[in-house]
């Protein structure tokens, strides 16, 4: 449960910081922005929904992708994990029209920010046990 919560918080914070500091990464609210019948009216709601979805993707889909890509991760000494993180953030970009992450470098920077925040939060939670 703590890992899922850290993934959600990291997704929220990482996307928010990426929109603030990485050129090209944009989050826009549209008049028809709806998530499961609920109207999204503020950027806080948008970042919260995107963070929850990204956290759920990291919690459920990432272990499956890591298992499938295990030979590539072994060959590249773990560097292929960055590509897996990029694929998950890219999938979020495809799912929602409200967020736009152009091509490779902003996608890499966004995935590294989300990974770094997730790493810090998980270490803080783990040290409290």
Buried (B, 14 or more C-beta within 10 A) or exposed (E): EEBBBBBBBBBBBBBBBBBEEBEBBBBEEEEEBEBEEEEBEEBEBBBBBBBBBBBBBBBEBBEEBEEEBEEBBEEEEEEBBBBBBBBBBBBBBEEBEBBBBEEEEBBBBBBBBBBBBBEEBBEEBEEEE
